[in-house]
Amino acid sequence: MSAQGGNAFSFLTYNAGGDGDNVWPHLSREDKLHFDCSKLDQWAKVFSHATAQGMFLHFKLQETENDDLNGPGSDQALDDGELGVERKAYLREMIARYAYNLALNWNVGEENTQTFEQSSAMVRYIRETDPYSHLIVLHSYPGQQAQRYESYLGKQDLLTGVSIQNSDVANSHRDILNWVTQSAASGHAWVVAMDEAGNAQTGTPPDPEYAGMSAIVWRNLESFI
């Protein structure tokens, strides 16, 4: 990725019960209190190599299916979505093992559906535990940006930014500018990243001729560049 000019990549460190249902730092899918040290050492090699190649590490700490008790993978929600022993142990393990890397953010949850109280408790715990004060962001569904982000505006002890998903790549500049402007106006400016641009079928196409990418949409996008 670095050789192709990339300088960041994102990944899930816990998706038990989620789409892939194949990544967890623990000894087993069901065991949420004992960690697989061999596996985590292997992850460390990947992250250290990425750092050496100048890559920014985007840690997605959970996904929508396992962030609380409301999703299809709710049986794998740490502490049923609350900040308890399971969630604290998980966060401390990630921070203790990987926070030394130079450039990273902790993403509280991909397409997050926890309550504000649940997610903000998680944010505060990360802030208290991470000695390097890395960025802390939150990701949402395309149609839930206002619902998820507005409660955080102006709160300097919580998020340092947001991680945006939209359903139309042509709206990427608009969406980023919206939260840059709103956060600045609140007195606590955010670092705003476009995490997933475009719909699930086409994402961000590489060129105007890519299937599903109309010339009109492409021209709209080019006008922002």
Buried (B, 14 or more C-beta within 10 A) or exposed (E): EEEEEEEBEBBBBBBBBBEEBEBBBBBEBEEBEEBBEEBBEEBBEEBEEBBEEEBBBBBBBBBBBBBBEEBEBBEBBBBEBBBEEBBBBBBBBBBEBBBBBEBBBBBBBBBBBBBEEBBBBBBBBBBEBBEEEBBBBBBBBBEEBEEBBEBBBEEEEBBBBBBBBBEBBBBBBEBBEBBBEBBEEBEBBBBBBBBBBBEEEBBEBEEEEEEEBEEEBBEBBEEEE
